[in-house]
């Protein structure tokens, strides 16, 4: 009887462990879609090669991002954080605009984590270099195609939207800035 109880407990522990691994390994899946609206004339800022929403096009939305690790894979994009730039409204963390000459970023909704990463530093590695940048904004993965989002589509779930100072620190020439595979971690 004792052997059977020990075996059952061991089996239960193994199953719980495997279940935890399964949950951790699950991918972030789309949460829905929104239909694009045509921006009013002159309302979509296309600085930094930003995309404007197209009337009727379906855009995928996410409430999550891939799991954060010591080397989280992401896609670095170029964003303007000053007023009247392609970043849309003021930063979510403090409701202010910011200079693009300092290393700052906006993270996809899941990584932004309802503002819990506001004013925290992350280390971004790409192009053979690393830079520390401060999180000041959300790259909204849940909604877009409206005035609050400068009539741009929702962000993908793996975006690190960075100021030109981040790109400069990574040694990327100006004519090659726009999109790049990177890894990042909390600093």
C-alpha positions as CSV (number, residue, x, y, z in Angstrom):
1,X,0.0,0.0,0.0
2,X,2.8,2.4,0.8
3,X,4.5,1.8,-2.5
4,X,1.2,2.6,-4.3
5,X,0.8,5.9,-2.4
6,X,4.4,7.0,-3.1
7,X,4.0,6.1,-6.8
8,X,0.8,8.0,-7.0
9,X,2.3,11.1,-5.3
10,X,5.3,10.9,-7.6
11,X,3.1,10.6,-10.7
12,X,1.0,13.6,-9.5
13,X,4.2,15.7,-9.0
14,X,5.4,14.8,-12.5
15,X,2.1,15.6,-14.1
16,X,1.9,19.0,-12.3
17,X,5.5,19.7,-13.4
18,X,4.6,18.8,-17.0
19,X,1.5,21.0,-16.9
20,X,3.5,24.0,-15.7
21,X,6.0,23.5,-18.6
22,X,3.0,23.3,-21.0
23,X,1.6,26.6,-19.7
24,X,5.0,28.3,-19.9
25,X,5.6,27.1,-23.4
26,X,2.2,28.3,-24.7
27,X,2.5,31.1,-27.3
28,X,0.7,34.4,-27.2
29,X,-2.2,34.1,-29.5
30,X,-4.2,36.8,-31.2
31,X,-7.1,38.2,-29.2
32,X,-9.2,39.5,-32.1
33,X,-9.3,41.8,-35.1
34,X,-10.3,45.4,-35.8
35,X,-11.4,46.8,-39.1
36,X,-9.3,49.6,-40.4
37,X,-10.8,53.1,-41.0
38,X,-9.5,55.5,-43.5
39,X,-7.7,58.4,-41.7
40,X,-9.0,61.9,-42.3
41,X,-6.8,63.8,-44.7
42,X,-3.4,64.7,-43.2
43,X,-4.1,62.9,-39.9
44,X,-1.8,59.9,-40.3
45,X,1.8,60.8,-39.7
46,X,4.0,58.6,-41.8
47,X,7.4,59.7,-40.3
48,X,9.7,56.8,-39.7
49,X,7.9,54.8,-42.4
50,X,4.8,54.4,-40.2
51,X,1.9,52.6,-41.8
52,X,-1.6,54.2,-42.0
53,X,-4.7,52.1,-41.6
54,X,-6.5,51.1,-44.7
55,X,-10.3,51.3,-45.0
56,X,-11.9,47.8,-44.4
57,X,-8.6,46.0,-43.8
58,X,-8.6,43.6,-40.8
59,X,-5.8,44.1,-38.3
60,X,-4.9,41.5,-35.7
61,X,-5.0,42.5,-32.0
62,X,-3.2,41.0,-29.0
63,X,-3.7,41.3,-25.2
64,X,-0.4,39.4,-24.6
65,X,3.2,39.3,-25.7
66,X,5.7,36.5,-25.7
67,X,7.1,35.5,-22.3
68,X,9.9,37.8,-21.0
69,X,13.2,36.1,-20.4
70,X,16.9,37.1,-20.1
71,X,17.0,37.2,-23.9
72,X,13.5,38.1,-25.1
73,X,13.2,38.2,-28.9
74,X,11.6,41.2,-30.3
75,X,11.3,43.5,-33.3
76,X,12.8,47.0,-32.9
77,X,10.9,49.8,-34.7
78,X,11.6,53.5,-34.9
79,X,9.3,55.9,-33.2
80,X,9.0,59.6,-32.7
81,X,8.2,60.6,-29.1
82,X,8.1,64.4,-29.7
83,X,4.8,66.2,-30.2
84,X,3.4,65.9,-33.7
85,X,5.4,62.9,-34.6
86,X,4.4,59.4,-35.5
87,X,4.1,58.2,-31.9
88,X,0.6,59.7,-31.6
89,X,-0.3,61.2,-28.3
90,X,1.8,61.8,-25.2
91,X,3.5,58.8,-23.5
92,X,1.3,56.5,-21.4
93,X,3.6,56.5,-18.4
94,X,3.5,60.2,-17.7
95,X,1.3,61.9,-20.3
96,X,4.2,63.9,-21.7
97,X,6.1,64.1,-24.9
98,X,9.8,63.2,-24.9
99,X,13.0,64.0,-26.8
100,X,14.1,61.5,-29.3
101,X,17.7,62.2,-28.3
102,X,17.4,60.1,-25.2
103,X,17.2,56.2,-25.2
104,X,13.5,55.6,-24.6
105,X,11.0,52.9,-25.8
106,X,7.4,51.9,-26.0
107,X,6.6,48.2,-25.5
108,X,3.8,46.1,-26.9
109,X,0.8,45.9,-24.7
110,X,1.6,42.5,-23.0
111,X,5.2,43.6,-22.2
112,X,4.1,47.0,-21.1
113,X,2.0,45.1,-18.6
114,X,-0.6,47.8,-17.6
115,X,2.2,50.3,-16.9
116,X,4.2,48.1,-14.5
117,X,7.3,48.6,-16.6
118,X,7.0,52.4,-16.7
119,X,10.3,54.1,-16.0
120,X,12.1,50.8,-15.7
121,X,15.2,50.3,-17.9
122,X,15.6,47.5,-20.3
123,X,18.8,46.4,-22.1
124,X,18.4,46.0,-25.9
125,X,20.9,44.0,-27.9
126,X,21.2,44.2,-31.6
127,X,23.6,44.8,-34.4
128,X,26.4,43.5,-32.2
129,X,25.8,46.2,-29.5
130,X,23.7,46.8,-26.4
131,X,22.0,49.9,-25.0
132,X,20.0,50.6,-21.9
133,X,16.7,52.4,-22.5
134,X,13.8,53.5,-20.3
135,X,10.2,52.3,-20.9
136,X,7.9,55.4,-21.1
137,X,5.1,54.3,-23.4
138,X,2.9,51.5,-24.7
139,X,2.8,50.3,-28.3
140,X,-0.8,49.4,-28.2
141,X,-1.5,45.9,-29.5
142,X,-5.2,46.0,-28.6
143,X,-6.5,48.9,-30.7
144,X,-5.5,51.3,-33.4
145,X,-6.8,53.1,-36.5
146,X,-8.1,56.0,-34.5
147,X,-6.9,59.5,-33.6
148,X,-5.4,58.4,-30.3
149,X,-3.1,56.0,-32.3
150,X,-2.4,58.5,-35.1
151,X,-4.5,56.3,-37.4
152,X,-1.9,53.6,-37.4
153,X,-2.7,49.8,-37.0
154,X,-2.3,48.0,-33.7
155,X,1.3,47.0,-32.9
156,X,2.3,43.4,-33.2
157,X,2.8,41.6,-29.9
158,X,6.6,41.7,-30.0
159,X,7.4,45.4,-30.6
160,X,10.1,47.5,-28.9
161,X,9.3,50.9,-30.4
162,X,12.5,53.0,-29.9
163,X,13.7,56.6,-30.2
164,X,16.5,57.4,-32.6
165,X,18.9,57.6,-29.7
166,X,18.5,53.8,-29.2
167,X,19.1,53.2,-32.9
168,X,22.2,55.4,-32.8
169,X,23.6,53.6,-29.8
170,X,23.1,50.3,-31.6
171,X,25.2,51.7,-34.4
172,X,22.5,51.4,-37.1
173,X,23.0,53.9,-39.9
174,X,20.1,56.3,-40.4
175,X,19.2,54.9,-43.8
176,X,18.8,51.4,-42.3
177,X,16.6,52.3,-39.4
178,X,13.0,51.1,-39.2
179,X,12.9,47.4,-38.3
180,X,15.4,45.0,-36.8
181,X,15.5,41.7,-34.9
182,X,16.7,42.3,-31.3
183,X,16.7,40.7,-27.9
184,X,15.9,42.6,-24.7
185,X,15.9,42.0,-21.0
186,X,15.2,43.9,-17.8
187,X,18.2,46.0,-16.8
